[in-house]
Amino acid sequence: MLLSIVVPCYNEQEALPLFYKEITRVAGEMQASHGADFEFIFVDDGSKDDTLSIARSLHKEDGRVRYISFSRNFGKEAGILAGLRAAKGDYVALMDADLQDPPSLLPQMLDTLLNEDYDCAATRRTTRKGEPPIRSFFARMFYRIINKISDADIVDGARDYRLMRRRMVDAILDMPEYNRFSKGIFGWVGFKTKWLEYVNVERVAGETKWNFWKLFLYSLEGIIGFSTAPLALASLLGIFFCLLAFIGILFIIVRSFFWHDPTAGWQSLACIILLCSGVQLFCIGVLGQYLAKTYMEVKNRPVYIVRETEEDQAS
């Protein structure tokens, strides 16, 4: 039984040695208790610090360590895809290097897959302690919205940290789309998932790479990638304003016919024109986002480009 541990890394030189120490400790316990073998796949997402050098050193010290280094920063989604493609295990775990995903949960996750009828053991945070309140509010709103407008089942507080059977990993790899949103993909492919809850853990070292703006753009990626509701919203807005304009025209005609009241108020007219123009631009923007995603898909560019792997050291 081989377990692959996939760890996307970007500027994690402080956290990576600490993570390796903890994951090898847990792996040793699981090898004794479950007879499991391990491989550790670190995906260096074009880091600007010594993350790649540390991964090289760990590979020299421990043959179970593998690494993939990108030619530049392609984003966490590319790192996840590269790690899943490289994984050889019967079971594949996906986790972060900052120890916010506790490796100590792995034995429980493996027991779930071995002893119960589940294909995936995933984790979710029960609290958002340490996060700014405004960020927590928008995160909860995002989960509510995307679950209402899409077929993807995304649990509030869900982490990327999960252990999957090989058949689920293969199903994910059968979705080679360029614009990727892994949380949505995990939910869309289905399979029976058991959710394990834990209290939020602070980073062991380094700084988070996700600010509010990046998370906002990431949420838009998920909504556009798994729902056409924004297109329907744009159509409904168009219908609404057409009806509003028709009612306004009837009102002006009736008022002029019965009360001979000349139409006045160019200021209000200017505001209405600006409002309608703004709605039109909003709808065009929604269409543009879907068109842009389609444009990137039909280019058929690779999701990432590999610069180096551990096999290059051997040669």
Sequence and secondary structure as in RCSB ss.txt:
>XXXX:A:sequence
MLLSIVVPCYNEQEALPLFYKEITRVAGEMQASHGADFEFIFVDDGSKDDTLSIARSLHKEDGRVRYISFSRNFG
KEAGILAGLRAAKGDYVALMDADLQDPPSLLPQMLDTLLNEDYDCAATRRTTRKGEPPIRSFFARMFYRIINKIS
DADIVDGARDYRLMRRRMVDAILDMPEYNRFSKGIFGWVGFKTKWLEYVNVERVAGETKWNFWKLFLYSLEGIIG
FSTAPLALASLLGIFFCLLAFIGILFIIVRSFFWHDPTAGWQSLACIILLCSGVQLFCIGVLGQYLAKTYMEVKN
RPVYIVRETEEDQAS
>XXXX:A:secstr
 EEEEEEEESS TTHHHHHHHHHHHHHHHHHHHH  EEEEEEEE S SSSHHHHHHHHHHH TTEEEEEESS   
HHHHHHHHHHH   SEEEE  TTSSS GGGHHHHHHHHHHSS SEEEEEES  TTS HHHHHHHHHHHHHHHHHS
S    TTEEEEEEEEHHHHHHHHT   SS  HHHHHHHT   EEEEEE     SSS  S  HHHHHHHHHHHHHH
H  HHHHHHHHHHHHHHHHHHHHHHHHHHHHHHH      HHHHHHHHHHHHHHHHHHHHHHHHHHHHHHHHHHT
  S  EEEEHHHHH 
